[in-house]
Amino acid sequence: MRLGLFTAGYQYRQLEDAFRDARDFGYDYIELWGGYPHAFAPELDGDRIGGILSLAEEYEIPVEIFTPEHNAYPFNYMLGDEGCRRHAVSYLQLAIKKTRELGAGKMLLSVGHGESFRPPEEKRQRLIRTLEELLPAAEREDVVLLLEPLTRWESDTCTSLPELLSVLEEVDSPFLQGICDLVVPFTGGEDPADYPRKLGERLGHIHLVDSDGVSEDHLIPGEGKIPLKNVLRDIRAAGYDGTATIELVTNYISCQSLASQKAIDNVKEILECIK
């Protein structure tokens, strides 16, 4: 597997620190978080894009995935009236364009929490409609959209493999793939290896983290309850050996470098054991 560093946890620091850590600790690529202060899509002008590309070149760490912030304030395409949804779609269409300008081939989309008063099928159709409106931009820019289910604490629309499969079957496009965040199946009672087994080539990415089993917290691999050696062995046996971002998010924001190093060291030790 090729291992990536997610930059959300570096939001209180210079973006260069994330690139430097990625190089020094042995990561293969960056998954760039698209929020302030580093890479908010509407403010990624030529100078900012050029600065990020210069960091990628200097540290020999490419940006392979762009993950614009879109599950909280101010954008969540699952919340609000149609005007709110369309505003979020416009933002994500711009983010797709910025993904290509960053030299990345993939952009990550997750399914945020909708409004509790709306019927489940209405929320599902809102998701479908949004994806169908984003795909023309993805095709035009040659960017694959990675659709990520979230835990039941974070979403009420797409929180399981069957729900992800259903969406991918209805919105059938080579520019739309699924992603497995290990916390989602582990807290939902699913086998993570079923994602590559059932999605096959439609599984485009993994978020490789640990979990306490009772919350959405993303922990350093090896410090939670996921039997990662068995899980990663089964995932590899099922045919997946692609990108895996160690997604530490903000749990370790006060000691992100230490956490980033410990995380990749633990993962490499596990992967060495299952060769």
C-alpha positions, 0 to 999 in steps of 0.5 A: 500500500502507498501511505498518505499523510492527511493535513487537517491536523496541521491547520495550526501550523505552516503547510510546509510542516506537513510536507516536511514531515511526510518526507522525513517520516516516509509517507508517499503522498499528501491528502490535502485538506481543503480548509483554512488556512492552507487550501480553502478552494475559493481562495486557491488562486494562482499564487497559492496553487503555485506555492503548494506545487512548489512544496510538493516538488521541493519535498518530493511528496505529491498531492494525490487527493484533495479533500475540500471541507464540506461537512460542517460550516459553511458547506454541507450539501445534505443540509438546508433548502435547494438554494443551500444545496446548489451553493454547496454544489457550486463550491464542490465544482470549483473544488474539482477544478482546483483538484486538477490544478493541484495535480491530484487525480482524486477528490474526496466527498463524504456524506454529511448529516442531513436534517432529521425531519426529512424522510430517508429516501428524500435525503438519499435522492438529494445525495444522488442528485448532487453526485449527478451534478458533480460528475460532469465537472469531474469528467471534464477535469479528469478527476475521480470522485471518492465517495466516503460513508461516515459513521452513524454519529456523523451521517444519517444517509450513507453509513454502511457498505450496502448503502454505498453500493446502492449509490454507486450502482445508481450513479454508475460512472468510472469517475465515481468510486468508493472509499473505506474509512476503517472506523465506519465498518468497525463501529458499524459491525461490518467486516472492512475487507468486504469493501474490496470484496464487494466493490472490487475496482470501485474501491478507490481509497482507504482511510487507515486509522484505529478506533475505540469502537464506540465513537467516531474518533480516529486514533493512531493505528495500534492504539485502538481496538481494530485488529489491524493485522488481520484487517489489512491482511484480509484487505490485501488478500481481497485484492486491494493494494492502493492508496491508504491515507493515515487520517488522524484528523484533529485528535492529535492537533497539539502533537501532530508531528509525533502522532504522524511519525508514530502512526506510519511507523506502526503501520509499516510494522504491521504491513511488514508482518503480513507480507 
